[in-house]
């Protein structure tokens, strides 16, 4: 987990234990064509998606601690 204060929408450790193997398996089957490994931890990406889904805010109005899509 990152050093930031958790949001109510964040996954608990127990929830992450259930989700992480699915994401890891998917990533293993769908490697980046360029070999890029990613800038953010997958848990933080999932937490950012859950935050956006919960609040309905647009990405640019989300907390600065959430991963940002690259433009």
Biopython code that builds the backbone (N, CA, C, O; Angstrom):
import numpy as np
from Bio.PDB.StructureBuilder import StructureBuilder

atoms = [
    (1, "UNK", "N", (0.846, -1.177, 0.000)),
    (1, "UNK", "CA", (0.000, 0.000, 0.000)),
    (1, "UNK", "C", (0.885, 1.231, 0.000)),
    (1, "UNK", "O", (1.974, 1.231, 0.575)),
    (2, "UNK", "N", (0.417, 2.255, -0.635)),
    (2, "UNK", "CA", (1.201, 3.487, -0.702)),
    (2, "UNK", "C", (1.183, 4.201, 0.645)),
    (2, "UNK", "O", (0.492, 3.790, 1.577)),
    (3, "UNK", "N", (1.952, 5.270, 0.723)),
    (3, "UNK", "CA", (2.058, 6.026, 1.960)),
    (3, "UNK", "C", (0.936, 7.055, 2.124)),
    (3, "UNK", "O", (0.871, 7.733, 3.149)),
    (4, "UNK", "N", (0.069, 7.179, 1.148)),
    (4, "UNK", "CA", (-1.009, 8.157, 1.236)),
    (4, "UNK", "C", (-2.101, 7.686, 2.190)),
    (4, "UNK", "O", (-2.204, 6.499, 2.500)),
    (5, "UNK", "N", (-2.907, 8.628, 2.645)),
    (5, "UNK", "CA", (-4.044, 8.297, 3.496)),
    (5, "UNK", "C", (-5.084, 7.561, 2.638)),
    (5, "UNK", "O", (-5.403, 8.029, 1.545)),
    (6, "UNK", "N", (-5.619, 6.426, 3.100)),
    (6, "UNK", "CA", (-6.576, 5.682, 2.279)),
    (6, "UNK", "C", (-7.918, 6.417, 2.143)),
    (6, "UNK", "O", (-8.347, 7.148, 3.035)),
    (7, "UNK", "N", (-8.548, 6.195, 1.009)),
    (7, "UNK", "CA", (-9.890, 6.714, 0.751)),
    (7, "UNK", "C", (-10.906, 5.626, 1.098)),
    (7, "UNK", "O", (-10.573, 4.441, 1.065)),
    (8, "UNK", "N", (-12.147, 6.013, 1.433)),
    (8, "UNK", "CA", (-13.164, 4.998, 1.756)),
    (8, "UNK", "C", (-13.411, 4.011, 0.613)),
    (8, "UNK", "O", (-13.855, 2.888, 0.851)),
    (9, "UNK", "N", (-13.128, 4.418, -0.611)),
    (9, "UNK", "CA", (-13.368, 3.548, -1.771)),
    (9, "UNK", "C", (-12.224, 2.569, -2.022)),
    (9, "UNK", "O", (-12.369, 1.679, -2.861)),
    (10, "UNK", "N", (-11.096, 2.700, -1.328)),
    (10, "UNK", "CA", (-9.944, 1.813, -1.543)),
    (10, "UNK", "C", (-10.278, 0.363, -1.180)),
    (10, "UNK", "O", (-11.115, 0.082, -0.323)),
    (11, "UNK", "N", (-9.584, -0.537, -1.872)),
    (11, "UNK", "CA", (-9.703, -1.953, -1.539)),
    (11, "UNK", "C", (-9.094, -2.221, -0.169)),
    (11, "UNK", "O", (-8.078, -1.632, 0.199)),
    (12, "UNK", "N", (-9.718, -3.101, 0.567)),
    (12, "UNK", "CA", (-9.105, -3.584, 1.805)),
    (12, "UNK", "C", (-8.029, -4.596, 1.421)),
    (12, "UNK", "O", (-7.985, -5.046, 0.276)),
    (13, "UNK", "N", (-7.167, -4.956, 2.359)),
    (13, "UNK", "CA", (-6.157, -5.981, 2.081)),
    (13, "UNK", "C", (-6.820, -7.296, 1.677)),
    (13, "UNK", "O", (-6.329, -7.990, 0.786)),
    (14, "UNK", "N", (-7.909, -7.631, 2.314)),
    (14, "UNK", "CA", (-8.619, -8.883, 2.001)),
    (14, "UNK", "C", (-9.187, -8.849, 0.583)),
    (14, "UNK", "O", (-9.112, -9.841, -0.141)),
    (15, "UNK", "N", (-9.753, -7.713, 0.188)),
    (15, "UNK", "CA", (-10.286, -7.592, -1.171)),
    (15, "UNK", "C", (-9.156, -7.669, -2.193)),
    (15, "UNK", "O", (-9.298, -8.325, -3.224)),
    (16, "UNK", "N", (-8.038, -7.005, -1.916)),
    (16, "UNK", "CA", (-6.910, -7.038, -2.831)),
    (16, "UNK", "C", (-6.377, -8.462, -2.988)),
    (16, "UNK", "O", (-5.971, -8.846, -4.086)),
    (17, "UNK", "N", (-6.370, -9.246, -1.920)),
    (17, "UNK", "CA", (-5.921, -10.641, -2.007)),
    (17, "UNK", "C", (-6.775, -11.439, -2.992)),
    (17, "UNK", "O", (-6.280, -12.370, -3.627)),
    (18, "UNK", "N", (-8.047, -11.083, -3.122)),
    (18, "UNK", "CA", (-8.924, -11.769, -4.071)),
    (18, "UNK", "C", (-8.722, -11.280, -5.503)),
    (18, "UNK", "O", (-8.791, -12.070, -6.445)),
    (19, "UNK", "N", (-8.478, -10.000, -5.666)),
    (19, "UNK", "CA", (-8.390, -9.385, -6.992)),
    (19, "UNK", "C", (-7.001, -9.538, -7.612)),
    (19, "UNK", "O", (-6.887, -9.744, -8.820)),
    (20, "UNK", "N", (-5.966, -9.442, -6.816)),
    (20, "UNK", "CA", (-4.593, -9.413, -7.317)),
    (20, "UNK", "C", (-4.223, -10.616, -8.193)),
    (20, "UNK", "O", (-3.590, -10.411, -9.228)),
    (21, "UNK", "N", (-4.578, -11.852, -7.842)),
    (21, "UNK", "CA", (-4.208, -12.971, -8.725)),
    (21, "UNK", "C", (-4.857, -12.878, -10.112)),
    (21, "UNK", "O", (-4.259, -13.293, -11.105)),
    (22, "UNK", "N", (-6.058, -12.345, -10.181)),
    (22, "UNK", "CA", (-6.745, -12.202, -11.471)),
    (22, "UNK", "C", (-6.016, -11.171, -12.329)),
    (22, "UNK", "O", (-5.783, -11.403, -13.515)),
    (23, "UNK", "N", (-5.659, -10.044, -11.737)),
    (23, "UNK", "CA", (-4.955, -8.998, -12.474)),
    (23, "UNK", "C", (-3.574, -9.476, -12.905)),
    (23, "UNK", "O", (-3.152, -9.226, -14.034)),
    (24, "UNK", "N", (-2.873, -10.159, -12.015)),
    (24, "UNK", "CA", (-1.541, -10.675, -12.339)),
    (24, "UNK", "C", (-1.616, -11.669, -13.492)),
    (24, "UNK", "O", (-0.784, -11.628, -14.398)),
    (25, "UNK", "N", (-2.596, -12.556, -13.468)),
    (25, "UNK", "CA", (-2.759, -13.536, -14.546)),
    (25, "UNK", "C", (-3.090, -12.839, -15.865)),
    (25, "UNK", "O", (-2.567, -13.219, -16.913)),
    (26, "UNK", "N", (-3.950, -11.829, -15.822)),
    (26, "UNK", "CA", (-4.309, -11.106, -17.040)),
    (26, "UNK", "C", (-3.093, -10.403, -17.613)),
    (26, "UNK", "O", (-2.846, -10.455, -18.817)),
    (27, "UNK", "N", (-2.325, -9.739, -16.736)),
    (27, "UNK", "CA", (-1.132, -9.029, -17.209)),
    (27, "UNK", "C", (-0.106, -10.003, -17.801)),
    (27, "UNK", "O", (0.582, -9.658, -18.762)),
    (28, "UNK", "N", (0.003, -11.192, -17.250)),
    (28, "UNK", "CA", (0.947, -12.180, -17.777)),
    (28, "UNK", "C", (0.553, -12.619, -19.187)),
    (28, "UNK", "O", (1.417, -12.917, -20.013)),
    (29, "UNK", "N", (-0.738, -12.656, -19.458)),
    (29, "UNK", "CA", (-1.217, -13.068, -20.785)),
    (29, "UNK", "C", (-1.274, -11.918, -21.782)),
    (29, "UNK", "O", (-1.413, -12.147, -22.984)),
    (30, "UNK", "N", (-1.170, -10.690, -21.296)),
    (30, "UNK", "CA", (-1.265, -9.510, -22.161)),
    (30, "UNK", "C", (-0.085, -8.569, -21.900)),
    (30, "UNK", "O", (-0.279, -7.459, -21.406)),
    (31, "UNK", "N", (1.125, -9.001, -22.225)),
    (31, "UNK", "CA", (2.282, -8.138, -21.966)),
    (31, "UNK", "C", (2.265, -6.911, -22.884)),
    (31, "UNK", "O", (1.685, -6.933, -23.970)),
    (32, "UNK", "N", (2.901, -5.872, -22.431)),
    (32, "UNK", "CA", (3.021, -4.656, -23.217)),
    (32, "UNK", "C", (3.851, -4.941, -24.460)),
    (32, "UNK", "O", (4.887, -5.599, -24.376)),
    (33, "UNK", "N", (3.407, -4.453, -25.605)),
    (33, "UNK", "CA", (4.149, -4.642, -26.846)),
    (33, "UNK", "C", (5.509, -3.959, -26.755)),
    (33, "UNK", "O", (6.502, -4.454, -27.290)),
    (34, "UNK", "N", (5.540, -2.823, -26.076)),
    (34, "UNK", "CA", (6.800, -2.074, -25.950)),
    (34, "UNK", "C", (7.674, -2.579, -24.807)),
    (34, "UNK", "O", (8.829, -2.168, -24.688)),
    (35, "UNK", "N", (7.143, -3.462, -23.968)),
    (35, "UNK", "CA", (7.886, -3.960, -22.826)),
    (35, "UNK", "C", (7.764, -3.079, -21.601)),
    (35, "UNK", "O", (8.376, -3.360, -20.571)),
    (36, "UNK", "N", (6.978, -2.010, -21.700)),
    (36, "UNK", "CA", (6.789, -1.077, -20.580)),
    (36, "UNK", "C", (6.120, -1.802, -19.420)),
    (36, "UNK", "O", (5.124, -2.500, -19.615)),
    (37, "UNK", "N", (6.653, -1.644, -18.229)),
    (37, "UNK", "CA", (6.123, -2.341, -17.056)),
    (37, "UNK", "C", (5.082, -1.539, -16.294)),
    (37, "UNK", "O", (4.423, -2.079, -15.406)),
    (38, "UNK", "N", (4.923, -0.293, -16.613)),
    (38, "UNK", "CA", (3.922, 0.514, -15.924)),
    (38, "UNK", "C", (4.546, 1.406, -14.871)),
    (38, "UNK", "O", (5.531, 1.047, -14.226)),
    (39, "UNK", "N", (3.957, 2.564, -14.713)),
    (39, "UNK", "CA", (4.478, 3.569, -13.784)),
    (39, "UNK", "C", (3.871, 3.424, -12.391)),
    (39, "UNK", "O", (4.490, 3.814, -11.401)),
    (40, "UNK", "N", (2.665, 2.867, -12.312)),
    (40, "UNK", "CA", (1.927, 2.783, -11.052)),
    (40, "UNK", "C", (1.684, 1.334, -10.656)),
    (40, "UNK", "O", (1.620, 0.445, -11.505)),
    (41, "UNK", "N", (1.550, 1.114, -9.359)),
    (41, "UNK", "CA", (1.189, -0.212, -8.855)),
    (41, "UNK", "C", (-0.258, -0.516, -9.254)),
    (41, "UNK", "O", (-1.114, 0.367, -9.229)),
    (42, "UNK", "N", (-0.517, -1.754, -9.615)),
    (42, "UNK", "CA", (-1.863, -2.127, -10.057)),
    (42, "UNK", "C", (-2.909, -1.863, -8.973)),
    (42, "UNK", "O", (-4.043, -1.499, -9.287)),
    (43, "UNK", "N", (-2.550, -2.038, -7.730)),
    (43, "UNK", "CA", (-3.513, -1.778, -6.651)),
    (43, "UNK", "C", (-3.929, -0.313, -6.656)),
    (43, "UNK", "O", (-5.099, 0.000, -6.435)),
    (44, "UNK", "N", (-2.982, 0.587, -6.905)),
    (44, "UNK", "CA", (-3.307, 2.011, -6.952)),
    (44, "UNK", "C", (-4.190, 2.341, -8.152)),
    (44, "UNK", "O", (-5.053, 3.215, -8.065)),
    (45, "UNK", "N", (-3.983, 1.662, -9.250)),
    (45, "UNK", "CA", (-4.830, 1.876, -10.431)),
    (45, "UNK", "C", (-6.248, 1.421, -10.129)),
    (45, "UNK", "O", (-7.208, 2.127, -10.437)),
    (46, "UNK", "N", (-6.383, 0.243, -9.527)),
    (46, "UNK", "CA", (-7.716, -0.249, -9.152)),
    (46, "UNK", "C", (-8.366, 0.703, -8.150)),
    (46, "UNK", "O", (-9.552, 1.007, -8.273)),
    (47, "UNK", "N", (-7.612, 1.175, -7.166)),
    (47, "UNK", "CA", (-8.163, 2.128, -6.202)),
    (47, "UNK", "C", (-8.622, 3.414, -6.881)),
    (47, "UNK", "O", (-9.657, 3.970, -6.513)),
    (48, "UNK", "N", (-7.863, 3.897, -7.871)),
    (48, "UNK", "CA", (-8.257, 5.105, -8.591)),
    (48, "UNK", "C", (-9.550, 4.885, -9.372)),
    (48, "UNK", "O", (-10.414, 5.761, -9.403)),
    (49, "UNK", "N", (-9.682, 3.725, -9.998)),
    (49, "UNK", "CA", (-10.910, 3.398, -10.736)),
    (49, "UNK", "C", (-12.099, 3.324, -9.775)),
    (49, "UNK", "O", (-13.178, 3.835, -10.076)),
    (50, "UNK", "N", (-11.899, 2.694, -8.636)),
    (50, "UNK", "CA", (-12.976, 2.601, -7.652)),
    (50, "UNK", "C", (-13.367, 3.973, -7.112)),
    (50, "UNK", "O", (-14.547, 4.239, -6.887)),
    (51, "UNK", "N", (-12.381, 4.844, -6.902)),
    (51, "UNK", "CA", (-12.660, 6.199, -6.428)),
    (51, "UNK", "C", (-13.497, 6.950, -7.468)),
    (51, "UNK", "O", (-14.502, 7.577, -7.134)),
    (52, "UNK", "N", (-13.074, 6.879, -8.718)),
    (52, "UNK", "CA", (-13.795, 7.572, -9.785)),
    (52, "UNK", "C", (-15.203, 7.017, -9.924)),
    (52, "UNK", "O", (-16.155, 7.775, -10.104)),
    (53, "UNK", "N", (-15.339, 5.716, -9.843)),
    (53, "UNK", "CA", (-16.657, 5.089, -9.943)),
    (53, "UNK", "C", (-17.559, 5.494, -8.775)),
    (53, "UNK", "O", (-18.747, 5.754, -8.963)),
    (54, "UNK", "N", (-16.998, 5.544, -7.589)),
    (54, "UNK", "CA", (-17.767, 5.876, -6.387)),
    (54, "UNK", "C", (-18.215, 7.338, -6.372)),
    (54, "UNK", "O", (-19.350, 7.649, -6.012)),
    (55, "UNK", "N", (-17.299, 8.232, -6.771)),
    (55, "UNK", "CA", (-17.603, 9.661, -6.680)),
    (55, "UNK", "C", (-18.215, 10.226, -7.953)),
    (55, "UNK", "O", (-18.922, 11.232, -7.908)),
    (56, "UNK", "N", (-17.950, 9.592, -9.078)),
    (56, "UNK", "CA", (-18.460, 10.095, -10.349)),
    (56, "UNK", "C", (-17.668, 11.276, -10.879)),
    (56, "UNK", "O", (-18.067, 11.891, -11.868)),
    (57, "UNK", "N", (-16.550, 11.604, -10.240)),
    (57, "UNK", "CA", (-15.775, 12.762, -10.693)),
    (57, "UNK", "C", (-15.002, 12.422, -11.965)),
    (57, "UNK", "O", (-14.710, 11.259, -12.244)),
    (58, "UNK", "N", (-14.685, 13.449, -12.715)),
    (58, "UNK", "CA", (-13.846, 13.277, -13.895)),
    (58, "UNK", "C", (-12.409, 13.094, -13.422)),
    (58, "UNK", "O", (-12.039, 13.572, -12.350)),
    (59, "UNK", "N", (-11.589, 12.390, -14.234)),
    (59, "UNK", "CA", (-10.218, 12.099, -13.839)),
    (59, "UNK", "C", (-9.454, 13.345, -13.436)),
    (59, "UNK", "O", (-8.734, 13.336, -12.438)),
    (60, "UNK", "N", (-9.601, 14.415, -14.198)),
    (60, "UNK", "CA", (-8.802, 15.612, -13.896)),
    (60, "UNK", "C", (-9.207, 16.282, -12.596)),
    (60, "UNK", "O", (-8.453, 17.103, -12.074)),
    (61, "UNK", "N", (-10.394, 15.951, -12.047)),
    (61, "UNK", "CA", (-10.844, 16.523, -10.781)),
    (61, "UNK", "C", (-10.606, 15.582, -9.593)),
    (61, "UNK", "O", (-10.951, 15.905, -8.456)),
    (62, "UNK", "N", (-10.022, 14.435, -9.865)),
    (62, "UNK", "CA", (-9.746, 13.479, -8.793)),
    (62, "UNK", "C", (-8.574, 13.915, -7.947)),
    (62, "UNK", "O", (-7.873, 14.865, -8.295)),
    (63, "UNK", "N", (-8.353, 13.230, -6.836)),
    (63, "UNK", "CA", (-7.231, 13.560, -5.956)),
    (63, "UNK", "C", (-5.904, 13.435, -6.707)),
    (63, "UNK", "O", (-5.758, 12.585, -7.586)),
    (64, "UNK", "N", (-4.967, 14.262, -6.364)),
    (64, "UNK", "CA", (-3.655, 14.224, -7.024)),
    (64, "UNK", "C", (-2.883, 12.958, -6.676)),
    (64, "UNK", "O", (-1.879, 12.658, -7.321)),
    (65, "UNK", "N", (-3.328, 12.213, -5.678)),
    (65, "UNK", "CA", (-2.644, 10.983, -5.313)),
    (65, "UNK", "C", (-3.034, 9.817, -6.197)),
    (65, "UNK", "O", (-2.367, 8.782, -6.185)),
    (66, "UNK", "N", (-4.107, 9.966, -6.967)),
    (66, "UNK", "CA", (-4.554, 8.878, -7.855)),
    (66, "UNK", "C", (-3.721, 8.876, -9.125)),
    (66, "UNK", "O", (-3.335, 9.940, -9.608)),
    (67, "UNK", "N", (-3.434, 7.694, -9.679)),
    (67, "UNK", "CA", (-2.711, 7.627, -10.955)),
    (67, "UNK", "C", (-3.473, 8.380, -12.035)),
    (67, "UNK", "O", (-4.703, 8.334, -12.084)),
    (68, "UNK", "N", (-2.753, 9.062, -12.887)),
    (68, "UNK", "CA", (-3.332, 9.846, -13.974)),
    (68, "UNK", "C", (-3.078, 9.157, -15.301)),
    (68, "UNK", "O", (-1.980, 8.645, -15.525)),
    (69, "UNK", "N", (-4.064, 9.130, -16.187)),
    (69, "UNK", "CA", (-3.816, 8.595, -17.522)),
    (69, "UNK", "C", (-2.839, 9.512, -18.269)),
    (69, "UNK", "O", (-2.901, 10.735, -18.145)),
    (70, "UNK", "N", (-1.969, 8.921, -19.018)),
    (70, "UNK", "CA", (-1.019, 9.727, -19.800)),
    (70, "UNK", "C", (-1.694, 10.199, -21.068)),
    (70, "UNK", "O", (-2.484, 9.476, -21.676)),
    (71, "UNK", "N", (-1.378, 11.406, -21.454)),
    (71, "UNK", "CA", (-1.973, 11.980, -22.670)),
    (71, "UNK", "C", (-0.955, 12.057, -23.752)),
    (71, "UNK", "O", (-1.260, 12.511, -24.855)),
]
sb = StructureBuilder()
sb.init_structure("model")
sb.init_model(0)
sb.init_chain("A")
sb.init_seg("    ")
for serial, (resi, resn, name, xyz) in enumerate(atoms, 1):
    if name == "N":
        sb.init_residue(resn, " ", resi, " ")
    sb.init_atom(name, np.array(xyz, "f"), 0.0, 1.0, " ", f" {name:<3s}", serial, name[0])
structure = sb.get_structure()
